Amino acid sequence: MGIELSASEEAGLLASSRTGIITTVRSDGWPISLPVWFAYLDGAIYLRTPTRSKKVARVRNDARACFVVEAGEAWTDLHAVIWLGRLTEVVDPDLLERVGAALGHKYRVLRTSSAKMPEATKRHYGSRDTMFEMRPDERRLSWDNRKLRAGS
């Protein structure tokens, strides 16, 4: 019995997860992993970040990335999706609007009021954003340890 997620199970986990981990490559070759909010639409992951962030500079230098979502606490509950691929900048205005609306809807109750943010944080997140799209290449992994219990 395999414990890989089916395509629909993978899509369900990506659609229901709140936080993903994106790993990009620094100019010195070292990977750096950061938590991100994201949208899963039409088989792709979308994330938005301030344009002047180091993340944007890293992606423009080397578009390779790894994206992970996971859930579960006990080992027998762990399930995850790992995508390897390249981040591409989204420039299509209609797609930007659609993804922006999806992100706004998904995270509306989790956002911090700007009135409660320090001034430096307001400036950082109040600047222009860059949207990236990631589609998995052939190297994708998934598992659901809960399937081990079902088979015992």
C-alpha positions as CSV (number, residue, x, y, z in Angstrom):
1,M,0.0,0.0,0.0
2,G,1.4,3.4,-0.9
3,I,0.9,6.4,1.3
4,E,1.3,9.1,-1.4
5,L,-1.5,11.6,-1.7
6,S,-3.8,11.3,-4.7
7,A,-4.0,14.4,-6.9
8,S,-7.3,15.4,-5.2
9,E,-5.9,14.8,-1.7
10,E,-2.9,16.9,-2.6
11,A,-5.1,19.7,-4.0
12,G,-7.2,19.5,-0.8
13,L,-4.2,19.9,1.5
14,L,-2.8,22.8,-0.6
15,A,-6.2,24.5,-0.6
16,S,-6.8,24.1,3.1
17,S,-3.4,24.9,4.5
18,R,-2.8,28.4,5.8
19,T,1.0,28.6,5.9
20,G,3.5,27.1,3.5
21,I,7.3,27.1,3.7
22,I,9.1,28.5,0.6
23,T,12.8,27.8,0.2
24,T,14.8,29.9,-2.2
25,V,18.5,30.1,-2.9
26,R,20.7,32.9,-1.6
27,S,23.5,34.4,-3.9
28,D,26.1,32.4,-1.9
29,G,24.3,29.2,-2.7
30,W,22.8,28.5,0.7
31,P,19.1,27.8,0.9
32,I,16.8,29.9,3.1
33,S,13.3,28.8,4.1
34,L,10.6,31.2,5.2
35,P,6.9,30.8,6.1
36,V,4.5,32.4,3.6
37,W,0.8,32.8,3.1
38,F,-0.3,31.6,-0.3
39,A,-3.1,30.8,-2.6
40,Y,-3.6,27.5,-4.5
41,L,-5.5,28.1,-7.7
42,D,-5.7,26.2,-10.9
43,G,-2.9,23.8,-10.0
44,A,-0.4,26.5,-9.0
45,I,0.8,28.1,-5.8
46,Y,0.8,31.9,-5.6
47,L,2.6,34.0,-3.1
48,R,2.9,37.8,-2.7
49,T,5.8,39.6,-1.1
50,P,7.0,43.2,-0.9
51,T,8.9,44.0,-4.1
52,R,11.9,45.4,-2.2
53,S,12.3,42.2,-0.1
54,K,15.3,40.0,-0.3
55,K,13.1,37.2,-1.3
56,V,12.3,39.0,-4.6
57,A,16.0,39.6,-5.2
58,R,16.8,36.0,-4.6
59,V,14.1,34.7,-7.0
60,R,15.2,37.1,-9.7
61,N,18.8,35.8,-9.3
62,D,17.8,32.1,-9.1
63,A,14.2,31.1,-9.6
64,R,14.6,27.5,-8.2
65,A,12.4,26.9,-5.2
66,C,11.0,24.3,-2.9
67,F,7.5,24.7,-1.4
68,V,6.2,22.6,1.6
69,V,2.9,22.3,3.4
70,E,2.4,19.8,6.2
71,A,-0.2,18.9,8.8
72,G,-0.5,16.6,11.7
73,E,1.1,16.3,15.1
74,A,1.8,12.7,15.9
75,W,4.0,10.8,13.3
76,T,1.0,8.7,12.4
77,D,-1.0,11.9,11.5
78,L,1.7,13.6,9.4
79,H,0.7,14.4,5.8
80,A,2.6,16.7,3.5
81,V,3.2,18.0,0.0
82,I,6.6,19.1,-1.3
83,W,7.0,20.8,-4.7
84,L,10.2,21.6,-6.5
85,G,10.0,24.0,-9.3
86,R,10.7,27.6,-10.3
87,L,9.0,30.8,-9.2
88,T,7.9,33.0,-12.1
89,E,6.7,36.6,-11.6
90,V,3.0,37.2,-12.4
91,V,2.4,40.2,-14.6
92,D,-1.0,39.4,-16.1
93,P,-3.4,42.0,-14.5
94,D,-6.4,39.7,-14.5
95,L,-4.5,36.9,-12.8
96,L,-3.0,39.4,-10.3
97,E,-6.5,40.6,-9.4
98,R,-7.9,37.1,-9.1
99,V,-5.1,35.8,-6.9
100,G,-5.1,39.0,-4.8
101,A,-8.9,38.5,-4.2
102,A,-8.2,34.8,-3.2
103,L,-5.5,35.8,-0.8
104,G,-7.6,38.6,0.6
105,H,-10.5,36.2,1.2
106,K,-8.4,33.4,2.7
107,Y,-6.5,35.6,5.2
108,R,-9.0,38.4,5.9
109,V,-9.6,37.3,9.5
110,L,-5.9,36.7,10.2
111,R,-4.5,40.0,9.2
112,T,-3.2,42.4,11.8
113,S,-4.7,45.9,11.7
114,S,-2.2,48.4,10.4
115,A,-3.1,50.6,13.4
116,K,-1.4,47.9,15.6
117,M,1.7,47.6,13.5
118,P,5.0,49.4,14.2
119,E,5.8,52.1,11.6
120,A,8.7,50.1,10.1
121,T,6.3,47.2,9.5
122,K,3.7,49.4,8.0
123,R,6.3,50.8,5.6
124,H,7.6,47.3,4.7
125,Y,4.2,45.8,4.0
126,G,2.7,49.0,2.6
127,S,5.0,49.1,-0.3
128,R,4.4,47.6,-3.8
129,D,4.1,43.8,-3.9
130,T,5.4,41.2,-6.4
131,M,3.4,38.1,-7.0
132,F,5.0,34.8,-7.8
133,E,3.6,31.6,-9.3
134,M,5.0,28.2,-8.7
135,R,4.0,25.0,-10.6
136,P,5.7,21.8,-9.6
137,D,8.2,20.1,-12.0
138,E,8.4,16.4,-12.1
139,R,10.0,16.3,-8.6
140,R,7.1,16.4,-6.2
141,L,6.6,14.4,-3.1
142,S,3.6,13.7,-0.9
143,W,2.7,11.3,1.9
144,D,0.0,10.7,4.4
145,N,1.0,8.5,7.3
146,R,-2.7,8.2,8.3
147,K,-3.0,5.7,5.5
148,L,-0.6,3.4,7.4
149,R,-3.3,3.1,10.2
150,A,-6.0,2.4,7.7
151,G,-4.0,-0.5,6.3
152,S,-3.3,-2.1,9.6
